[in-house]
Amino acid sequence: MMLKVASEDGGFIVFSRTIGAPQKGLDAGDLVCWVPLQHDEALAKESNDPRFGWVGLVFAALEPEWKDGDWVMREFYGESE
């Protein structure tokens, strides 16, 4: 999937995938928990923004609601206990 990572300058685009199969699919505009894992220099050269080279994983879908100092989780994509 392609994500737009929020930042003060308007954000940047990265490629990603989820760590597990979502029960509910993701829609354009959904808020997710994305964790960058590595920066790929070759991929970064494909864009005029070097941040395009960041590759990471989506660990969860979040609700656009801030509660008790954190985003409200809609669905975690990893294994549950």
N, C-alpha and C positions, 0 to 999 in steps of 0.2 A: 504494500500500500504506500501511498505518498501522504506525508503529513506536513502540515505547516506548523513549525515550532514558533511559539509566540516570543517576541523580544521587543525591546523598546523602539527598534527601528522598523517595525512592521512585520518581522518574522522572516523565516527562511524555510525552504523545502528540503525534506529528507526522505529517503526510502526506509521502510521498516516492515516488520511483520509482528504478529502476536506470538507469545510463547506457548499458546494452546488454542484450541478451537473454541471460538466464542459461541455461547448458546444463542445469543442474539447478535446478529450481524452489526457491523459498524456502518453508520451513515455519514455522509459528508457533513462536517460541522460538529461531530461528536467530540467531546472532551476526553482525552486519554492520558494515561500515565506512560510516558515514553522515556526510556533510559538510554542515553548514548553509550555505545560500547567501544567503538574505535573510529578513527578518522582515516578514510581511504583517500590518499593523495591523488590517485588516478581518477577516481570518481569526482573529486573536487575540481579537477581540471576541466571537467565537462560543463562547468557552469562559470559564470562570472562572479559567483559568490562562493568562496572557499568552504563555507559552512555546509554546502551541499554534500561534501564528502563525509559527513557524520553518518554512521550506520548504527542503528540500535534496535531495541525491542519494545513493543507495547505490552505492558504487564496488566493493564486494567482499563476498563471504560469507567468514566466518572460522570456523576451528575453535575450540572453547572450550579452547584450549591456548596457554599463554604460553611462548615459547621464545626464548632469547637477547634478551630485552628487547622482544619484540613478539608480537602474536597470529599464529598460524599461518594463512596464507591458504588457503582452500578453492578459491575461484574469483574472479578479477578480471573485472569486467564491461566493461572498456574494450577498445580495440583492442590486440592484441599485435603485437610486431614480428616 
